[in-house]
Amino acid sequence: MVKRALALIVFLPLMVGAARAQVAINSATTLLIDPNEPAPIQMAARDLASDLEKVFGTRIQVVHRPRDAKATTIWIGLKGELPKSVKRVSGWEVLTLQAVRNPMPTSPIHQAIVLTGSDMRGTIYAIYQFSQEFLGVDPLYWWTDHPPARRTQVLVPAGLNEVQGSPTFRYRGWFTNDEDLLTGWRPGVADQTGISLETWDHVFEAILRLKGNMVCPGTFNFPYEPQVVAAGERGLILTQHHVEPLGLNTYRWPGNQPYSFVSHADLLTAAWKRAVSEYRDPEIIWTLGYRGQHDRPFWNDDKSAPATDQERAQVINKVIEAQMNVVRAAGREPIFIMNAWQESSKFAQEGFLHIPEGISLVWPDNGHGLIQDGNTIRKGQGVYYHTAMLDSRSNHLTERVPLDRIQRELGRAARAGATYYLLDNTANVRPVLMTTRAVMELAWQADPWLAGQHNMSSLYLEKWCREEFGEAASPTLQDYYRAYFAAPARYGDQEDATMADHFYQTAARRLLLGLIVGDDQSLVIKLRGVGEFANQKAMGAYLARITGEADPRWSKARLLAEKAKPLVPAARQNFFQANVLTQVDLQIHSNRMLMHLAEAVADPHGVNHASHVRAAIEECEKVQDALRAAEYDKWKGFYTTGDWLVNVPLTLALMKAYQGKLEGKEVPKNILLWGQDSGHGYPLIKAYQGDQRVQF
């Protein structure tokens, strides 16, 4: 028996001679699947048929009975008939790939590659594992624009008997949060969704190809929405995020009703009951907990709320008990997690938040990949992680979380046995493909990431660069990524105190609003992640210094990207532009934009003030150029149509308004109002919901 280094895969040779032989898969191969297999398996089988067509250039025949198959057949089955020599495995989401000679004497099949599993998703993973391992299909092919190489045949060992599973993290999947880019780019108006159902299906397919089993399909959904239903039809388990417990769409809470469990527990309980009843999917992981309506601590907007941590935690404890009772009374399977986001994490560490038996406590990271458990994480718990984040200083448009941090933090959870649940916040998916795939691979089989004899994050980086950009470019690109993650401006000693794409825009707009209204004396008390300043001039001087220090680091990363460019195959140049050049250019020009603007603020009456503003405008325009450069082919408009949350256009408009003021022009009032309004993104993201409101 031989174990592969990077996954729990077992090969059991049938005999020495057979192990040396090969089964040739080609365009004459048939794909066999019983029509009574579960619908999610049928969908995965259709994906495999599409993969085979891409490889061989012609459509593969799909048959439903062994007697209709040809000599060489890929046989998919779970509930239906399988060759007698194929042992049905047991366990949670275990997949098997097995080569069988003469599988059924009464059929014309001479060689079969049997894809099955211990359950529905195990069988789905077997299908996608075959596609990835033998057809060379990138599990993120749709997002990376990476079709498999065209071939006339694919050889599979005649002695193949491969088993993978069970997974390390029992439940693992994505939360497509703050989904402005996807909504603007592929709106689902005709589907009555924010994002088109076709695009949602590519999200679901990618999760399954990465052997995920769970999804929170967007932010502030109603349980009956089409994308929620479609996720279940794909075979994914549904879950909810921390501000949407039991699927209650708190964003659409009716304005004429109080949102308070302290003073109106009956209203919230009725709303939870209604939400639970509206789910069609039988597989749901119920999120329990309590935050305020707009994802703030509930006491911020509730005058009846108590004042101490202990009393506030007691309210959350009562909420959890009520929510558990609602699910059980509805006869739903009680799979519960409590996502301890923000204040709940603090309460849990203080010992005030009591998690009843049967609930898995899920520790959140801080949005930047650092798990907020106070080193108390333990067996049976889980993690809410972020490879993308929107918090006025994080990464919504680019990669930000280093691979070694992912390995260390999620490895820490795995070692502690906190492997019940892992939800990764991916936002709009495409900007964070490298780190998201790393999270999912660790979630499936963490052992290689925990092994002490090698640094799996480095091995993963080498694999990513080689698979996506080719052997020749891989060494230089590995150096590039290391330089990229080391480059950002630092605003503190903590490892995550680094500027990301949203920080540049937030800080720039804060400076610009002060310039436009002519206030350079007031105390600056709020710049998220950075302490207060005596005035704008002091803040400008500080930001100018730290961005100036970062500029040569970004220049180094940009030079490495340029060095790698001619080594990347022509067919991968577009993705190289989107995944490498656009991301580093967005960073370097955003950093310089803020540097020039900060220099203008630090010297508000200097002779170079106006020239610094002009330079900042030029750099902001280069940021937009970098984003447009990633909008080729099907990605036209991806970064620019729905950029409602980071909102580069708003920053540019404010800069031009201030430049106009310097030239004696009046500042348009609508620009100033727009710049002061941070809440205009979600009305656009959730516009498809119209006037729907929570029902009781």
N, C-alpha and C positions, 0 to 999 in steps of 0.2 A: 504494500500500500504506500502511495506517495502523496504527500500534502504539498499543494502549491504554497508559495510564500505569501501571496497577496489575497488569498481567500481560502475558506474551508472547502476545498474541492477534492474529491476522492476519485481516483481512477482505479478500477478493478479490471485488469486484463482478463479476457475470457480464455485466451490461450496465447502462447508465444507467437504462433504463426498469424493468428487473427489480429494481434496487436500491431503487427508490422503492416497489415493490409490497410487499404483505404476505401472508404465509401465515397463515390463521386456524386456530388450534388450539382445538377445543371438545369437547364431550361426544360428538360424532359421529365424532371422530378415532379411527382404530384404531392399535393398537400392534403392530407386526410384529416377531417374533423367531423365528428358526429354532430348533426344539426341540433341535437338536444343538449349539447354542452351549454353551460351558463353563458349568458350574453356577453359579460366582460371577457371571457375566454375567446368567444367568437370575434370580438373587436380586436383583441391582440393577434389572433390568427390572421385577420385581414391586414394588420400592420406587417406581419411577417410576409404575407403574399406580396405586399408592396415593396418590402425590402428585397425580396428575391427578384422582383421585376427590375428594380434599380441595378442590381448586380449583373443579371443576365441579359437585360435589355428586352425581355419579352415576358408576357404575362404567364404565370404559372397556373396549371390546372388545379382547381380545388375540387375535391371529391368528398363524398359523405359516407361511402361504404367501402370496406376493404376490397371487395370484389371489383370495384371500379378503379382501383389504384393501379399505378404502373410498377415496374420492377423496383425502382428506387422511390421511396416515399418518406416524407416527413409526417409522422403520425402524432397528432395532438389529442390528448385525452385526459379526462379526469373522471367524470361520471360514466362515460361510455366504455365500450369494449376496448381492451388493450391486449397486446400479445401476452400469452400465458407466462412467458419467461420474464416479463417485467414485474418486478415486485413493487407493489404500491407502498410508498413510504408513509410514515406517520410523522406528526409534529406540526409545528406552527410555521407555515410558509416555507416549507422545504421544497426545493426544486430538484428535478433529476433530468439528465440527458443520457439516453442509452441507445447504442447501436445494436440492432437485433437482426440476425440472419434468418431468413425464412420464418417470419413471425407468425404466419397463419397458413397452414398447408392448403386451405381451400381458396386462397387469394393469389393473384399474380405477383404479389410483393416478394422480391428476392432479398432486398436490404431495406430496413426501416430505421430511421432516426426517430426515436420515441421521446416526445417532450411531455412531461407530466409533473405532478407535484403532490404534496400531501393535502393540498386544499386548492381553492380557486386561485388565490394569488400566487401560491407556489407554482401552479401550472402556468400562469401568466408570466412569471419571472423566468421559467424555463424557456418559454418562447423567445423572450427578449434576450436572455443569456445566449441562446444559440445564435441569434442574429448578431449580437455584439462580438461573440468569440470567434465564430466561423465565417460570417459574412462581412465582418469588419464595419458594422454599422455603429457610428457614434451615438451613444444614448441621448445626446442633446443635438442630434443632427439638424433638426429643424431650426434650432436657435443658433447653432454655430455655422449654418450653411455648409454642412459637411456631408455630402452624399458619399456612399461607399464606392470603392473603386470597381470599375466594370471588369468582369471576368467571364471566362467561358465555363469554368467549373470551380467548385470548392471541394476540397478533400477533407473528410472527417475520419478519424481513426476507427477502424472496424471494431476495435475493442473498447470503444468509448463507454464509460459508465461513470458519469459525473454527478456528484451530489453536493448541493450547497444549502446551508441553513442549519438550524433556525437562526434568524437575525439576532444581532446584539441588542438593538433597541426594538422593543416589541412594536411600538407605534412610532412611525417616523414619516414626516411629510412636510409640506410647504404651507405657508400663509402668504398669499398674494395680497399684500397690504399696501395702502396708499397708491393704488393702481392707476395713477393719472396718465402715465405714458401709454399703457396698453389701452386705456379707455379712449384717449384722443386718437390713437393710431388705428385701432380696429373697433369702432363703436358697434354695440349690439342693438341698435334701435329696432331693427326688424325682428330680433330675437327677444325683445323686451328684457334685455340685460344691458349692463354697462359696457361689457366687452363681448364681442361676437362669440357665439357658441363654437364656431370653427376654431377660433383662437383658444378658447377655454379647453377644447379637446386636445390641442397641442400641449397645453400646460399639464393636463391629466396624463397624457401619454408619456411626457418626459418624467413625471414622478414615478410612473410604473416602470419605465425603462431603467431608472436608477434604483429600482426595487424599494420604492416608497409605498406606503399603504394608506396614507391619510392626507387630507387637504382641508384647509379653511379657505373656501373659494371666494376671496374678496372681503372687503370691509363693509360692515353695516348692511348685511343681506337680510331679507325675509326668508324663512325656511323653505318656502314654496317656489323660490325663484328658479328659472330654468337652469342656470349654471350649477345650482345646488343639486338639483335632480340629476343633471347630466354627470356630475362627479360620482354619484352613487351608481349610476348605470355603467360607468367605466370600471366599477369594482373597488372604488376608493371609499374608505371610512371617512365620515364627516366629523369635523370638530369645530369648535368656535374659539374666538379669541377672548382676551380677558375682559373686554368691555361689552361683550355680547353673550353673557352667560345664558345657557339653555337656548341660544339662538335668538334672544330678544334683541331686536333692532333698535338700540337706544338712540341712534341718530334720528329716527323717525318717531320718537316719543311725542304724543300730542302736546302742543304748547299750553293747552288749557288744563292739563292734569299735572299734579305734583309728582316729582320723581324722588320718592323718599321711602325707604323701608322703615325708617325710624317713626315717621308719622302716618304713613299710608301703606303699610305692609300688604293690605288687602289688594290694592291696585297692582302692585308689582307681582304679587302671587298670581293674580288673575292673568296678567300679561305673560308670565312664564308658562302657565298652563296652556294658554292659547298657542304660544310659540312651539311648545313641545308637540302639541296636537297637529301642527302644520307640517312636520317632517314626514316625508314618504319613505326615506331610506331606513332600512332596519338596522344598519350599522352606524352607530353614532357614539363618539366619545364626548360626554357631556362636560362642558366647562362650567365650574361653579365659582362663585365669588361676587364681589360687589365693588364697583367704582362709580363715580359720578357720571352723569349723562354724557358729558363731553370728554371722557377719558381723563378726568381729573379726580383727585380724592373726593369722596362723596360729601364730605363736610364743607367743601369749598362753596357749594351752592345750596346747602341744606341748613337752614337756621336752627332746625330742631336737633341737629347732630351733636353728639357729645364732644367734649374738648380734650380728653386725654387719649393717649395711644391705647391704653388698656380697654377703655370704654368703646373706642372706635373698633378695636379688634373684636370685642364682644358682639357688636352689630354684625360684623362680617361672619362671625361664628353662627349667629342666628339665621343669617341669610343662607349660608351653606346648608344648614339643617332643613330649612324650608324648601330649598331647591331640590335636595335629595328626595324629599317627600313628594314633590310634584312629579318627578320622573318615575318614581316607583308606583305612585297612584295611577299613572297613565299606562302602566304595564310595559314600559320600555326597559330594555336591558340596562342595568345600572353600571355602566362603565364611566367612572368619574375621575376628573382631574381638577385640581385647584391651581390656577395660574397665578402665582404670587408676584404679580407685577408691581413695581414701585413700592408703595407703602406697605403692601401685604408682605413683601419680602422682609422689610424691617420688623413688622409685627411678628413674623414667624421666628426671626432670630432672637427677638426679645422674649419669646415664649408666650406671647399673648394670643397668638392665632393657633387654635387647636384643630388639627385635621383629623376628622373621625376615621375609624377603621373603614377600609374599602375605598378611600380616596387617595390618589397619588398626588403628592405635593410636587408641583412643577416650579423649579427655580428659574427665574428669568436671568438673562445676561443684562448688561447695562445698555444694550443697543450697539455695543462696540466689541462684543465677543468675550467679555469678562463676566463669568457667572456670579451672581450676587447672592451667594449662599452663606457667606461668612465662614467658609470651610466646614459647614455642617451637613453638606449633601450626603445622602446615604441610600442604602439599598431600597428599591421599590419606588423611588422618586423619579423625576424627569427634568427636562430642560426645555425652556423656550429660548431659542437662539436667534441671532440676526446676522445674515450676511449682507443685508441692506437695511438701512434705517433712515427715518426722517425725524430729526429732533432739533433742527436749526443749526446743527453742527456736524452732522454725519453724512453718510454716503447714500445717496439716492440714485446717482447717475454713474457711479464708478465703483470699482473694487476698493475695499478699505481694510478688511480684517486679514492680518497675515496668517499664512497657513500654519506656522508654528504655534500661534495662539489657539487656532482651532484644534490642533493636535493636543496641546497641553490642557485646554479647558474641557473639551468633550472627553478627552482621555481620562481626566480626573473624575468626571461623572461616571464613565464606564468602569473604572477601577473600583469606585465606591458601590457599584451595582445599581446606580440610579439610571436604569436603562428601560424604564417602563414607557417613556414618552419623549419624543424629540421633535419639536415643531420649529422649522426654520423659516424666519421671516425673509422672504426673497423679494418683496416689493414687486417690481416689474420684470423680474427674472433675468432678462438679457444683459443688463449691466454687471451682473455678479455671477456669471456662469462658472468661472473657475473655482471660486470658493464654495459655491452651492453644491457642485458635484463632489467636492472634497467632503463636505458635511454628510452627504448622502452615502458615500462609500464607507465612511467611518461608521455611520449608523447601521449599515447592513452587516459589516464584519469589522469590529473594532480591533481584533487581536493584532493584526499587522501594525496598527497605529500605536499599540501599547508595548510592542516588543522593544526591549532595551538595546538590542544589538544594531539597530539602524534608525535613522531619522526618517520616518515615513512621510513627513511633510516635504522633505527634499526629494524623496523618490516620487511622490505624487506630482510635484512641480516639474520634474524631469519628464514624467509621462505626459502631463498636460502639454508641455511645450512640443514634445516630439509628435504626439498624436495630432495636435491642432496645426502645427506650423512646420513639421518636418524635421528630420534628423540634423540637417545642416544648420538650421537656425536655432536648434534647441539650446546649445550651451550659452550662446549670447543672450537668448531670451530668459534663461534662468538668472543670469546676472542682471538683466533688465528688471525682472520682477523683484528681486532683492533690493535693487536700488529704488524702485518705485515705492515699496512699502516703507523704506527708510527715509524718504524724501520730505514728507509733509512738514510744514511749520508746526512748532511745538508751543503750546500755551500752558504747559505745566509739567510736572515731573512724572505723572502717571504714564504708563506705557500707552494708554489710549488717548492722551491729551494731544491729539494731532488734528490739524485741520482737514476736513473733507469737503466735498463739493457744496454741501448746503451751508457750511460755515462761511465760506467766501461771500456768498450772496447775502446771508443774514447780516454779517458784519458790515458789508458794503452799504446795504440799505439803511442800517442804523446810522452810519456816518452821513449818508446823503440826506436823510431826513433832518439831521441836525444842521447841515450846511444850508439846506433850502430854507428852513425857518429862521436861520441866522442865530442859532443857539450854540455858542461854543463855550458857555460858562457853567451850565447846569451839571450837577453830579450825574454821571452815567452809572446807573445802578443795575442795569441788566444787559449783559452780553453773555449769553448762555455758555457756560464752561469757563468763563474768564471773570475774575473779580472786578469790583467796581473801580471806576476811575474818577478823579476829581472833576474832569471835564472832557469834552471831545478831543481837545488838543492832546491831552495826556494819553487818551486811548489811541489816537492816531499815531503818536510817537511809538507806542508799544507795538501796535500792529505792523508799522513800517519796519521795525527792527526784526521781528520774528519772521515776517515774510521775506525780508532781505536776506536773512540767514538761510532760508530754505531755497532761495532761487538757484544757487549753484548745485544743490542736490537734485533739484528737478532738471536742471540742464544736463547733469550726468545721466539721469535716467533717459532723457530724450535722445542723447547721443547713442546710448546702447540700443534703443529702439531703432534708430536710423541705421545703425550698424547691422542689425538683424534683418532689416527690410529686404535687401537684395538676396538674402539666403532663403527667404520664404517662397515656396512654389507659387506660380502664377495663380493657380486655382484657389489659393488660400489668402491672396492679397486683400480681398475685400474684408474678410473676417479679421485679418491682421490690422486693418485700418480701424475697424470698430472696436476690437478688444484691446488693442495696444495703442496705436497712434492717437485715436480719438481720446482715450482715457488719459494718456500722459499729457496731451495737448490741452485738454480741459483743465487739468491740474496746473500746468505751468502758466497758462494764460490767466486763470482765475487767481493764482497766487500773485502774479504781476499786476493784475487789475487792482487787487486789494492793496498791494504795496504802493502803487502810484496814488491811489485814492487816499490811503493813510498818510502819505507824505504831504498831500495837499491839505489834509485836515490838521496835521502837526504844524504846518506853517500857513495859517489861513490868510495872512496878509502879505506873504512873501511874493517876490517877483516871479517865482516859478509856479505859483499856485495854479494858474490857468493851464499851464503846459502839463502839469501833473494830471489834471482832470482830463485833458485831451488824451494823454497816454493811457489813462485808465479806460476811457471809452474805446480806444483802439484795441486794448487787450480784451475787453468784454466782447467786442465784435469778433475777435479771433476765437473766443470760447464758442460763440454761435457757429462760426465756420467749422470748428472741430466737430461739433455735434452734427452738423449737416453732412460732413464727410462720411459719417457712419450710416447715412440714410440712403443706401443704394438699393436697387431692385425692390424686393418686397418690403424693405424697411423704410421706404420713403415716408417721411413725416414722423418716424418713431419718437425721436427726441424733441422735436420742435412743435408738433401739433398739440400735444397734451402736456406740455411742461407747465403745469399749473401750481406745483408745490414748491420745487426749488425756484422756478420762475426767473430764469435768466433774462427774458425780455423786460420784466419789471425793473430789474436792476439797471439795465441799459436805458430804459425810458427815464428813470429818475436821474441818471447821470447826464443825459442830454437835456433834461429840464433844468438841472443846475447849471450846465454850461450856458444854456439860454439866459438864465438869470444873470450870469457874469457878463453877458453881452447886452444886458438891459432889457431883456424880454420878460414878460410876465409868465410865471409858472402856472401851467394849467391846473385848475383845482381838482380835476378828475384824477390827474397823475398823483397828486399829493394824497388824495383819499385812497387811491389804489395802493399806494405805498404803505399806508398805515393799516390796511386791512389784510390780516393774515389768514382769513377764513373763507376766501373765495374759491379755493380749490375743490372742496368737497361738494358744494352745490353742483359743480360741473360733473364730478365723478358719479354722483348719485342722481343726476337729473332724470335718468330713465325711470326712477321710482315715482315720478310725478307727485301727486298729492297723497300717496299711500301713507298711512299712519298705523302705529301699533294698535291692535284691537285687544279688547279685554273679554 
